[in-house]
């Protein structure tokens, strides 16, 4: 069984979060600052080294000025 951190579905979710960040023209540093975290926090998420939970997902969506439900639907459609 595939580790969920490395599953195609999780990788797709992280790719979409990264795409949204880039669409908003935000750097990892800017997102991290808004979260009160170091830049490495975002780098590890985007690099697949750190798994996020639903609360972190919702907070990331907020920081990216995106509706978490819309983002989640976008992730589901990407399958």
N, C-alpha and C positions, 0 to 999 in steps of 0.2 A: 504494500500500500504506500502511496506517495505521501510524504510529509506535507501537511497542508500549507506550510510556508513556501513550499516549492511546487505546489499544484498549479496547473494551468489557469485555474479560476482565480487563485490569489494573485498570480503574476499579472493577469489581466486587470484586476482591481487596482493594483499598484501602478500599472502603466496608465490607466485612466486618470488616477489622481495626479500623476506626473504631467500628463497632457493638459489637465485643467490648470495646474500651476503655470505651465508654459503659456497657455492661452491667456492667462491673466497677467502675463509678463512679470512673473514673480520669480525671484531667485530662491534657492534653498535657504539662504541666510535670512531673507525677508520673512519667509514663512516661519522659520524657526523662531525668529525674534517675536513675531506675533503670538507664537505659542509659549514663549518664555523658555525655550529650549535651545540647546546648542545646535549649530548647523549640522553636526554629525548625526543628530537624531533624524533629520529628514533624509540625509544621505543613506543612513542605514535602512530606513523604510523603503526608499526608492531602489536601493541596491539589493533588496530581498534578504537583508541580514536581521531585520527586526520586524516582528509581526505586530500589527495594530489590532486593537479590539474595537468593538462597536462604538464605545464612548470616544475613543481616539479618532475613529473615522468621522463621527459627527462633529467633533471639534475641528478636525482638518477641513471638513466641508465648510464650516462657519468661517474659518480663517481664509479659505479660498473664495469666500463670498458666493457659495454655491449651496443649493438645496440638497441636503443629504439624500432625500428620497429620489430626486432627479438623478443624482450621481449613482445611487444604487441601481436604479432602473437601467442606466447606461451600462453599468457593469454587467447586469443580467443579459442585456441585449448583445453583449460582445462575445458571448459563448459560442 
